[in-house]
Amino acid sequence: MNETQEDRLAGRSDKGRTESFSDGVLSVFITLMVLDLRPPEAEPGGLLAALIKQWPAYLAYLSSYLYIAVIWLNHKAAFKRIRVIDHGLHWANVGMLFATALLPFATAILAGALRRDDPTDVRTAVALYALVGSLLCASWLRLYHYLSQHPELIAQGYEARFFARERRRAAGGIAIYIVAGALGYQVAPLLAMGIFLAVPVFLDLTHEGL
């Protein structure tokens, strides 16, 4: 259903531009991930060993790539159920993009710390990544909550209860990242890395579908 005269008077607009803008921004973020995968410096005959030595960068890249892929799928599922956008939803969407923009930075910090293999730096980088992950889940919690409270924005044939249920996944993500950050900082950073890889899988498997 397209926007109506009532929507225009209420300041609501078509979702098309917001959806296209968000897709473009997310594609930039996912492209930035690969920039941290730099060719290693190696002596003749030592390329294989140098490539293997960069495994932390590959792990950080995989974790963040999967996370942004799930963000895009979540965004697609949400906007499939949205009919029109209002001012509050614009800002909720911008907040989600803001949090996602921090992920390439946190990934680069984590990969660099793992390459240097300094225990203090690795713990700090793991805590930073967990903080960004928690912030991202919180931004989705805000977006889902807003949509659950504004059924007039939902497309015909869908229900606002979908977004109320999705809030549980976002809240669960916040809790998992907090636990991962604490474990990584206090116990074992590689344990946190394993959790970071598992979170996108959890968010994808618990999704109710597109």
Phi, psi and omega in degrees: 000131181279170179294146183252176176300323177297319178298315182296320179294331180272002179082018178268149182222169180298146183279350190303311183294320179295319180295315180295318179299315181296318177300317180295317180295316180295325178293326176294315181299317183289332175288323180299334182302319186288344182294339179278351177270086184264147175300132182284153173276126185215146173288158176307129181087355183252015184297316182300313180296322180292322178294318180294324182296337181274014184306327179299324179294323179294319181296315179296319179298314181299315181300313183286324178298314179298321181296314180292326176299317179292323176301315180297317179296319177298318180296317179299316180295320180294312185287340172297331184263359181262135179266309181221165181247141171241181186300316181296320180290324174305313183290325176297320178292318177298322177298320177295318179294323177300313180295321179295326180298337180281344186294316176301322178296311180297324178295316179297319179297315182294315180298317179296318179295320178293324178294319180287335176060036173268119186304319181294315180295321180297316179298319179295317181295321178296317178296320178297315180298318179296322178297315178296318178300318178295318179297321179296313178298323178295324179293324176289323176301318178296315181296314180296320180296317181299315181292324179293336181266356183229073182297341179293346179270352187274141180291153179297138181096352178241164184234149180292341180296336175303314182287329175296320178290323181295337178300328181294322178295317180296317178295322177297322178297319177301312182298318182295316180294323177297315179296316180298317179297318180294316179295319181294325182280322186264332189243286186212113180303323181293332174296318177296321179299321177297321178292320178302321177290328184282333184300310178301325178295316177301313182294327180284316182292331182269001180285147183275003175106163180274000000 
